[in-house]
């Protein structure tokens, strides 16, 4: 198997739902602090994201796609436990990737 494909297959990418979001002003770039529920087997993971083009209210209960096995990383005062995925538009805004409405929390993305 191609090494790039092997590397991709090692990523544990899952469906999650943002359950809380707040401003994270201590970082240099405007960011939010997120708690994301990845379902019963995985639980809630914390991360920060530069997605301030979204309102705080619009993010609560929004499904997202996240990588949960990259290891913890200290970001400011929090330990980030996952990475949520999005595309970046011409203006530099991050547009979150969204799973199908029928997907369940914790579903594996491949």
KETOR-945313 format. One record per residue (C-alpha): x, y, z; residue in three letters. Coordinates in steps of 0.001 Angstrom, whole numbers, padded with zeros to 6 digits, always signed. Example, Ala and Ser with C-alpha at 12.3 -4.5 7.8 and 13.67 -1.06 7.14 Angstrom:
KETOR-945313
+012300-004500+007800ALA +013670-001060+007140SER 
END
This chain:
KETOR-945313
+000000+000000+000000UNK +001190+003533-000779UNK +002777+005211+002284UNK +000500+008267+001917UNK -002577+006031+001974UNK -001190+004197+005011UNK -000657+007513+006810UNK -004216+008611+006008UNK -005657+005301+007201UNK -003944+005787+010571UNK -006023+008910+011241UNK -009075+008315+013419UNK -011584+010716+011877UNK -015011+010843+013514UNK -018352+012618+013516UNK -018827+014931+016478UNK -021198+017612+017699UNK -020119+020897+019230UNK -021798+021049+022628UNK -020263+024261+023947UNK -018245+027139+022556UNK -016731+030254+024072UNK -014311+032956+023076UNK -010644+032126+023660UNK -009053+035594+023807UNK -005634+034585+025156UNK -004429+033359+021743UNK -002768+035693+019224UNK -005275+034849+016486UNK -009018+035098+017226UNK -010188+031641+018286UNK -012931+029768+020062UNK -012683+027089+022733UNK -014879+024115+021827UNK -016156+021028+023610UNK -017109+018363+021076UNK -019119+015221+021817UNK -017867+012245+019796UNK -020436+009803+021168UNK -020681+007351+024021UNK -017539+005329+023237UNK -015204+008322+022782UNK -016790+011039+024885UNK -016202+014776+024934UNK -012969+016288+023666UNK -011736+019878+023925UNK -010012+021931+021246UNK -009556+025461+019991UNK -010297+026614+016471UNK -009898+029779+014429UNK -013526+029730+013282UNK -014614+033163+014470UNK -016357+033743+011133UNK -019168+031720+012808UNK -021214+033179+015653UNK -020935+031380+018977UNK -024656+030564+018877UNK -024527+029060+015380UNK -021881+026541+016440UNK -023718+025000+019400UNK -025206+021625+018381UNK -023504+021794+014963UNK -022160+018462+013727UNK -018542+018470+012613UNK -015714+016190+011534UNK -012683+015788+013776UNK -009458+013828+014047UNK -009225+012350+017527UNK -005894+010487+017566UNK -003264+013154+016913UNK -002318+013320+020584UNK -002848+016144+023026UNK -001300+019539+022333UNK -000993+022483+024700UNK -002664+025541+023173UNK -002633+028486+025541UNK -004182+027397+028816UNK -005917+024288+027434UNK -004842+020869+026283UNK -006303+020368+022806UNK -007491+016783+022316UNK -008705+016813+018711UNK -008599+018735+015445UNK -011775+019758+013664UNK -011664+019908+009875UNK -012730+022600+007463UNK -011947+024159+004137UNK -010511+027665+003815UNK -012215+030130+001486UNK -010613+032998-000478UNK -011056+035382+002469UNK -009313+032990+004855UNK -012480+031885+006654UNK -012593+028294+007866UNK -015748+026514+006690UNK -016411+023455+008831UNK -016873+020128+007102UNK -020317+018730+007886UNK -021351+015086+007968UNK -024635+013837+006544UNK -027609+014625+008790UNK -028186+010875+009289UNK -024700+010289+010701UNK -024323+009421+014378UNK -021846+010822+016881UNK -018677+008765+016809UNK -019207+007395+013311UNK -015872+006757+011595UNK -015066+008843+008520UNK -013068+007146+005766UNK 
END
